[in-house]
């Protein structure tokens, strides 16, 4: 999660970050211009969902 998040924030100054937990899983939302991504930290693979 950290590598993708770091690259996004370095490349675009219009990034907004939120962090939280849902059903015990840590997640972050990234809003980059008109797109919003949800990144889940599942301790195995990095998963993200674009909404």
N, C-alpha and C positions, 0 to 999 in steps of 0.2 A: 504494500500500500504506500509506503513511504517514497519509493522511487518514482512511481507514476505521479504522485501528488507533488513531489519536489519539481519534476520536470514541468508540470502544468503551471505551477506558480512562478517558475523562472521565466517561462516563455510568454506569459500574459499577465499584465498588471491588473486586469479586470476580473480576477478570480476572487470568489467569496468562499469561505470555508465555514462549515459547521461540523461539529463532532457530537456523537451521541451513542446510545445503546438501544438495541431493539431485540427482545427475546434473548438477552444475554450476549449478543454479538455486537462488537464495536463496529461502527461505520462512520464514514465521513461523506458529506455532500460537497461537491464542487460545482459552483455555478460559473461557467465560462461563457461570456457573452449571452447568447440565448439558449445555451444548452446546460442541463443540469445532470451531473453524474453522481451516482451513489457508489462508494467504494466500501466493500465489506472486508474485514480482516478475519479470515477463517483459519488462520495458522497453518494452512496447507498451500493454498493457491490464492492469488489475488483475483478477486472477482469484482466486476463493476457492472452497473446497469445504467444505461442512459435513459433519462426521462424527459 
